[in-house]
Amino acid sequence: MTNINIIKMSSKGQIVIPLDMRKGIKEGDKLFIIQNEGKLIIKKASESDENFQEDLEFARRTEKAWKQIEEGKCKTYTLKEFKKKLING
């Protein structure tokens, strides 16, 4: 399930991550933040995170998808059509 909250930035550029979104993050943990055309992606970082390249690719694909949506180049599917598309490609 997607969790959405509204936050605001302080005069010092600080933001507070809502409590229900902080599960698994503790004080001192480092986070990646990627900005691309006004969109931000925040992800917990770790010294041994081997998925960094995968995360960058996810950010790239997400940005591409948003552009397509904004340009009206997206398709609408019924649930049945969507499931069939997932299974059959």
N, C-alpha and C positions, 0 to 999 in steps of 0.2 A: 504494500500500500504506500502511496506517495504521501509524504507529510509536508505541508506547506505552512509557513509562518511568515509574519511581517516583522522585520527588525529595523532599527535605525542606527545610523552611525553617529558617534560622538564627535565633538569638535576636534578630538585628537585622532580621529580615524579608527576608533575602536568600535567593534560590534560585539554583541552578546549572542551566542548560539543558544537558542531556547533549550531548557532543561531536557525536554523529551527528545531532542535531537542530539544530545551529548552522550548517549549511551556508548560506552567503549572508548570515550575520550577522557583523559585525565589531565590535571594541571601539569604543564611542562611538555605535553605531547606536541609534536610539530605537525602542521597541516600544510598541504599543497593548496595553493589557490591559483586558478588559471582564469584569465580574463580574455574574452574574445568578443569584440563588437557588443559591449555592454552586458554580456552574460558572464556570470561567475560560477565556477565549479570548485567546491572545496572538498578535499579528501584527506583523511588521516595518512600521514607519511610514517614510514619506519626505516630504520637504517638498512634493513634487508629487503625492502620492498622491490621485488623483481617485476612487479606489474606496472612500473612507471610508464614504460613505452605503451603498454596496453591502455593505461589511463589517458595518455596523450591522444591515442588513436580514438578512444571513446569521445574525448572532447572534440576532436576534429569531426567525427561522424555526427555528433550532436549539433554542432554549429551548422553543418551542411543541411541537416534535417530542418533546423529552424529557418534557414534561408529559404528552403523549398516551401515551407508552410507560409512564410511571409509573402512569397511570390505567388501563392495560390497554386503551387505545383504538387499538391498532395491528393491522394485518393481517399475516399471514404468507403469502408467495408462494413457489411453487417457482421455480427459475431460469427455466424456460420461461414461466411466468405473468408473472414480473417483466419479462423482456425484451419480452413482448407489451405489457405495460402501458406501458413506456418508449416503445415505437414508436407505439402507438395512443392513448396518453393515458388 
